[in-house]
Structures are given as structure tokens and as C-alpha cells.
Amino acid sequence: MMKNDLTCGVVRDLLPSYVENLLGEESREAVERHLEGCPDCTANKEAMTAPTGAEETAEAAKEVDFLMKVKKRSAKRVVLAVVCTAAVLLLALVLKVFIIGTPLQEQSVEVLNIDPAKGCYKVTIESNASADAYHSWKVEVEDGIACIYARRVLVSPLFPEGSAVVSVPRDVEEIWLGGRSGRLIFQDGREISRKALELYEARVPYMGDAPALGNLLEVLDLRYHSGEYTMALQTSSRPYRLTLNYTGSRDPSPDVYVTLLLALVENLEEVEWTWTDENGTFHSRVMTAEDTGAGQTASAFIEENWDVVNVGNIKTYGETPGGIQFLIKIMGIQYLFSSGA
């Protein structure tokens, strides 16, 4: 065994090999025993093992390089995640707009005609917008009521058609476009126009309700068709009467619209219209819902002017869109409505 009598000079010579761990076991132990009792040699050893400024710089550079690599990898992951998310959203948008679409809305299409065929009705439907197409047409029937459904998408090679002819069983009583919350297009054997639905919604249960009555007159577009007038209501006693005092000098001839008024205002019994001609002669005409002796009844007016019999009580026609459509069609006034029938 090596004695612990190494001098500082010998230890200084051995320190480089000691620091590099190149000494044999006995020499290493001898140096360590010397270092335990020699502060100077210990200081030399620590100086030799302490990192240099260059080493610290190199280590710091390695750390910075590592962090930069991590940052670059993270940035690539973020970019990839953004790209993937954008791709997924774009794909979802394409699927939604061109394939999945939205449920058919009645206002987005027009019913061109409803033709009876063998065992069914052929309903021809066309889009209001050239950019819209429809697919997955189906008809559901329950309790005599048929509902037509479809999906609306943008026109594409996959779905290029904006129109369709849909077959509906012949034994149905009503046909609705877009379900019962959509639009009624057929009732009691009659195709229902938008104007008939508008008039049905504008019905007035009590003629004393002036705002509601005014709204109905606007829906009828009475001023446009017959001229300017002032209005007076008789509601204090029966028969309940509406008087239209026209300011023009010609017969306004509002007969067909008065017929609709009598059908659509529940307790209206008589309508009078007056005018003064160019010679200053005052004129008055009256139409009634029932025979009160004051004037011609609405049903008699229809039977006299059109080839139809047994019209019956005019009030019954205001109870359904189909009844209103009958009056519009039988009197041939679809084209007279400025907003379309």
C-alpha cells in the first residue's frame, strides 16, 4: 500500500491524472489522503475541476439550442393543429352547405300547379332562388293530411335540381309544404293560394274592431281596386253594417271585394257603398250576408254572375282557406290582387 507521504509537488503532478480518473486505486487513494490534509492541493484540484467560461458558454448554447428546437417543434404542432382545425371546419361547412343542407322552408319555393293523376296528385314545386337545389323529397301522410319535406342545399353537381314533381296520394284532404307548421297548399280539392291564406289570417270576428277591419281592407287592397273612400260602422243595433262612402264620381263596383268582406267579417251583415256622380246624383248600393231585404245577398250575386248554384250562406266560406279560395277562383279575381293570389 502506498504511504501517505506524497509531497505537494508529487500531488500537483498527479492531479491532472486524478481529475481525469486515470490513476490506479492505490495512487488515487494516496492523493485523496493528501488532499484531506492539504488545503493548497485541494484548492488546486477544485480549480482544475471547476467549469471554464467557455464550457459554461457552450453549456448555455446547448440549452438555448434545445429550447429553440422545442419552440420550433411546438410552433409546428400549433400550425398543424390550426390547419387541421381549419380543414375540419371547411369540410363541415361543405357538408352542411352542399349535402346536409336545411329543411325546406315554404317561402323559399313556389307551387306551380297541383294536377290530379291516376291515384295521386302531382305537385310541381320550383325554387325561388337559382342557387338553391333540393333533395331527399318525401311525403308523410297522417289522418288524411299529407306533408311534403325536402332538404335545401346550394346547387352542385351532386344536387343540381331546384325543382321537383312530388306524388301525393289522391285520398288526402290537405297538403302542407314543410310540415303542419309550414304552408297549406291544398284543401278540400282546391289548390290554396298565398292570397287565400293571407285573407284567412286577416279574418275579423267582430266588425267593431276597427284596426282589425282596417287591416283586412288593406289585405283586400280595396282602395287600389275601387278608389278612395271614408268608412262608417253601424254596430249599435242589427243589422250590423259597414258603409263605404266613395269620393269619386263613378260607380266603384267593389262587389267582389264586398262579397269577401261579408265572408271574412264574422258578424258583418250588410255592406253599403255610396258615391255621387258627375251630375251630383247620389247613389247607394247594398249587399247582404243573408236576405234582409236591404239589397242583394252575396250568394245571389255569385249565382247571378257566375255559372254556379246553391252557394248557400256566404259566412261558411270564410271559415277555411279552401272556402276563401273557392270565392277567389269562382269570381275569377286571382289576377286582381296586386300582391298575387
MARTORKOL-835758 format. One record per residue: residue in three letters; z, y, x of N, C-alpha, C in turn. Coordinates in steps of 0.05 Angstrom, whole numbers, plus 5000, padded with zeros to 4 digits. Atoms other than C-alpha are relative to their C-alpha. Example, Ala and Ser with C-alpha at 12.3 -4.5 7.8 and 13.67 -1.06 7.14 Angstrom:
# MARTORKOL-835758
ALA500049765018515649105246500050245018SER499949764984514349795273501450224985
***
This chain:
# MARTORKOL-835758
MET500049765017500050005000500050255018MET500349754984498350695025502650164998LYS497549855000504451105045499550284989ASN500249735011505851775013500450205022ASP499849814977504752145078497450145005LEU502549864997497952455063500650295004THR499649714996497553145091498250164982CYS501649825017494753735053497150005009GLY502750004990488653725098498549754990VAL501350245009487252995081499450014970VAL500349995029488353115007497750194992ARG502249815006483553715008497449865004ASP502550144995478353255038499449794979LEU500350215020479652724986499650104971LEU500049895028479953184925497249984987PRO502650025014472353214913499549724990SER500450275009472152454911501949934977TYR498050055020478452444869499050124973VAL500949875025475552934818497749854988GLU502450145010469152534814500749714993ASN499150285007473451894805498649805018LEU501450184982470451574867501949855019LEU498150134982476851364904500949734989GLY498850255007479750674905502750044988GLU497549975015486050534867502350095019GLU497849924983490750594927499750285010SER500549734992487551234953500650204977ARG499649825023487651534883502950044994GLU497149995005495051364874501350175022ALA498849854978496651664942499550304996VAL500649725005493052314924501750114977GLU498549915023496652344857503050045007ARG497249964991503452244892500350265015HIS499949754984501852814939499850244981LEU500449775019499553264881502550054984GLU497549965016506153144845501950185015GLY498149844985509853484902498850245015CYS501349794985504653984927498650194981PRO501249805019503254604884497350105010ASP502549894990497754844930497749814996CYS502150205004493754204928499449964970THR500450025029494954164853498250234990ALA501549775008492154864846497149975008ASN502750064991486054664887498649814981LYS501250205018484954054843499350134973GLU500649885026485354474779497750195002ALA502349824996480554974808497449855000MET502550164998475654424822499249884973THR500650125026476254134752499550204978ALA500449805020476154794715497050054996PRO502849955005469354944680499150265012THR501049754989465055464713498750174978GLY501349835020461956054677497349894991ALA502750115007455155714680500349774981GLU499650235018457955094648500850094972GLU499249905027461255504593497650114986THR502449895012454755864581498249784990ALA501750235008450955204579501149874975GLU498750135023456054914530499650174975ALA500449825023455655534486497149994991ALA502850015007448055494488499449744984LYS500450255015448454764466501050034971GLU498949965027452954974408498150174983VAL501849825015448255534387497549854992ASP502450165006442255064392500649804978PHE499350195021445854554349500250144973LEU499749855025447655084297497250094989MET502749925009440455324296498549774988LYS501350245011437954624285501149944972VAL498850055027442954534228498950204980LYS501049795017440755204199497149954991LYS502850065006433455014203499749774980ARG500150235019434754344170500950094972SER499049915026438754694115497950174986ALA502149835011433255204105497749834988LYS502150185009428054644099500949864974ARG499050135024432554294048499950194976VAL500049805021433254944008497250044989VAL502849965008425755064008499049764985LEU500950245014424454343989501249984972ALA498750015027429554393932498750204981VAL501349795017426355043907497249914991VAL502750095006419354743910500249774979CYS499750225019421654113874500850104973THR499149895025425254513821497750144986ALA502349865012419154953810497949814989ALA502050205008414654343806500949874974VAL498950135024419254023754499850194976LEU500249805022419554663713497150044991LEU502849975006411954743717499049764984LEU500850245015410954023695501150004972ALA498749985026415854123638498550204982LEU501449805015412154753617497249894991VAL502750125007405354393619500349804978LEU499550205021408153823578500650134973LYS499349865024411154303528497750144987VAL502249835011405054753520497649844992PHE502550145004399454243524500349734986ILE499750275011402453583499502149994978ILE497950025020409153633464499750204978GLY500549795019407954293430502450074982THR498049925020411754563370499149914972PRO500850095027411954353297498150204987LEU501849835014406454623253501550214983GLN499049795016408155293221497950094980GLU502049965020404755443155498450265004GLN501449754996402956153174498049995023SER501850024977399155913235497349864993VAL502550135009393755543194499250094973GLU501049955026389555633133499049744987VAL501150235015387855123079497450094989LEU502749925009380355173069499449904972ASN500450125026380054703010501549744997ILE498750265006383254112976498149864980ASP502150135016377853632950501049734991PRO499350275010379153032905498049805011ALA501750224991376352382934501149744988LYS499250255011377051652918502849935010GLY497350084994384451512915501650195016CYS498649814983386352132954498950284996TYR501049724997385752882964499350045030LYS500849934973382053123026500850295005VAL499049734995385853723053498850105027THR501249894976381754143102501650235010ILE498249814988386154543149498850115026GLU501149884976384055033203502050195012SER498149824986387955413256499150294997ASN500549725000388456163252499350115027ALA500549914972388056223328498249805015SER501950174986382355963370501349865024ALA498750124977387255803427501849774992ASP498250215009391355323384498549754992ALA501050265009390054583374502349854987TYR498050165015393654073331499549705004HIS500350294997395053343339502449864985SER497950165012399452783311500450074970TRP499949955029397752943238501249774985LYS498950215017401852553188500850104973VAL499249935028403452543114502349834991GLU497750145011410152353085500350064970VAL499949975029410852223011502749904990GLU497450085012417452202972500250134972ASP499649915028418552262896497650174991GLY502349865010411452492884499350255016ILE500449764984411753042937499149915028ALA501150074974407352992999500450245019CYS499649794980408953373063498249945024ILE501850034978403853473118501350125025TYR498849914975406253523190498049975023ALA501750024976402953633258501550145023ARG499049864976404353883329498050205009ARG501849794991401454533353500250035031VAL500149974970399254593427497850195006LEU502349854991394455003468497649825003VAL502550154997387254773468499749895028SER500550134974385754283525498149774996PRO501750245003381053703539501549774986LEU498550215013386653253515500250044970PHE499949945028387453603448498250254995PRO501949775003381254053434499750104972GLU500649945028381354073358502150194987GLY498349825014384154653318499949974970SER500350055029382254373250500349704995ALA499750285007383253723212499549964970VAL500250085028381753373147502149784995VAL497850185004388053033122499949874973SER500150155026388152493068502849984988VAL497550015014393752543017499749834975PRO500250175024395052022962499550164975ARG500949865023391952222896502250044979ASP498050005021398152092854502350195005VAL497849814995402452642884499950244981GLU499949765017404753242843500050265016GLU500049764983405753722901499349925029ILE500650034972403253802972501150245015TRP498849794984407154203023499049995029LEU500949984973404754443091502450065018GLY497749964983410054363145502749934988GLY497550095013415254033100500850184977ARG499149855023419154293040500950285006SER499349724992421354903080497550165008GLY502549864993414055073093498750134977ARG501649875021408655273044498949804980LEU501150175022406854962977497050074998ILE502949955001399254872976498649864976PHE501150155023398254422915502249934980GLN498050065021401854342849498649964973ASP501050065027400154032782496950014999GLY502950025000392953902802498550265009ARG501249754993391754612828500750075029GLU499649894973390854892898501550264997ILE498449765003396155432907499350205022SER500749784981394056092939502550145010ARG497749844990398556542980500850214980LYS499349795020398057072926501649884978ALA498350135021400756582874502949975009LEU497350044989406656432919501450275002GLU498849744997407757172932500950114973LEU499349925027407757322857502449844990TYR497750175009412456742844502650105012GLU497649904987417357012895500850284989ALA499449735010416857712863500750004971ARG499350005029418657482792502550164995VAL497749835008423557922755501349894975PRO498650115023428857622709500750204979TYR499149805018430758282678498550265005MET501749774995426058862668501550265005GLY498449774994431759362673500650045030ASP499749984971431959212748497650155011ALA502349834993427459792767498949945028PRO501150064973427059642843498449735000ALA501450265001425058912829497450034985LEU502549965015419959132777498050165016GLY501849854983417159642825498849835022ASN501150194980416459102878497849834989LEU502050175012412658662830497450154996LEU502449845004407859222813498650055026GLU501349974974406659322887498649755009VAL501350264993405258582897497449974984LEU502550015016400258632840498050215009ASP501749784990397459252874498750154977LEU501149895025396759562805498850275004ARG501249734996395560282828497349985013TYR502550034987389960052873497849924981HIS502050115018386459682817499550174975SER500349865025387760132757500450305000GLY499649714998389660822781502950085000GLU497349894999395761272785501250014972TYR498550005026401061242731502950075005THR497149995000408161402714501049784982MET498950245013412760872686502450074983ALA497749965018417660862628500949734989LEU498950265010422260292606501550044974GLN498550015025424860142537501749745000THR498250234998430959682545502450034982SER497649965017435859962494499849824975SER500350185023433059532437497449845003ARG502450174999427958992426497950114980PRO501150154977422258912435500150175025TYR499849864975423259092508497150065010ARG502749914995417259502530499950155027LEU500749854976414259762595497650174992THR502349825006409760372586499050125026LEU501349894977404760582639498350234991ASN501449765008402361292629498150085023TYR502049944979395861372669499250295000THR500749724996393962042697497050055000GLY502949975000386461912699498950034972SER501349955026381462052643498349774990ARG501550245009378361352639501949784993ASP498450245007380860712608500649855026PRO499450144975384560392667499549704999SER500550295004383459692638501749825018PRO498350174983389459362671500749734986ASP499350235017389158782621500949755015VAL499450254986389158212671502750025015TYR497549964986394958512710502350024981VAL497949995020398858652647500649724991THR499550285007397957912629501949875020LEU498250104979401157732696502850124998LEU497449885004406658232684501749874978LEU498650135023408457922617500949715007ALA499350274991408557232651502350015020LEU498250004977412757452710502650154996VAL497549865006418057912679501249854976GLU499050195019422457442640500550124972ASN499349895027424957902584498250234992LEU501949805008418958362582498449904976GLU501350095024415958322512497450144994GLU502449855006410758872508499450185024VAL500949814980406659292557498050194986GLU501849795011403459942534498850155024TRP501249824981398560342575498550234985THR501149775013396261042557498350165019TRP501549814983391161552582498750204981THR501349785015387762192559497250035011ASP502849994990380162202563499150295006GLU501149744992375662782585500050204978ASN500149835023375463052515502850084990GLY497349945008383063092511501149814980THR499150195020383662492465502049815013PHE498050184990389962082475499449724991HIS500550295006389161322478502549845008SER497750184994394360772476499149714992ARG500450295005393760012481502549855006VAL497650164996399059482477499249705002MET500250294998399358752499502749884998THR497450125004405058292479500249725010ALA499650284991408057642503499849814976GLU500250155026408757392431499050194979ASP501249835021405757632366502250174987THR498149815013409958242348498650194981GLY501549815017404458602311499350265013ALA500549744986404259162362497450005014GLY502550014985398058922397499149715004GLN501050264994394158332423501949845018THR498350164983398057752453498549935026ALA501350074974396757562526498449744998SER501550265003394756852505497450044985ALA502549955015389757122454498050155017PHE501849864982386857592507498649805018ILE501350204983385656992553498049834985GLU501750185016382756552498497550154991GLU502349855010378157112475498050065022ASN501749924978375357282543499149785019TRP500850224983375056612578499949744983ASP500450245015373055922556502449815003VAL497550164999380055642545501450034973VAL498650005026384055452484502949905004ASN497250095000391355322467501550095026VAL498649904977394055762522503049984997GLY497150025005400955782489501550245010ASN498249784992406856202510499450095029ILE500749904973404956642569502349975019LYS497750014983412056612596500249745016THR499850264986411455872614498450005026TYR501750004976406056042666501450145024GLY498649874978410856472706502249835012GLU497750174991415755902716499449845025THR500750154976411855552772497650135014PRO502449904986406855742826497449894988GLY502450115012401955262793499250144975GLY500649855024402455642727498850275007ILE501149744992401256302762497249975011GLN502650064989395456002799497949964978PHE501850045023392455792732499150274989LEU500749735011392656512707498150145019ILE501749874981389656782771497249885000LYS502650134999384056272771498550034974ILE501450005026382456262696498950274994MET500949725005381857022694498150095023GLY502049944979377557002758500750245016ILE499249754987381657532794500949955029GLN499250054972382757192862499050225019TYR501249824981377957662896500950294996LEU499149735005381158282864502450085016PHE497549934985387558232904499250095028SER500849894974386758672966501249845022SER498750164979391658223005499049715000GLY501150275001387657592986501649834981ALA498850195019389057042936500449745013
***
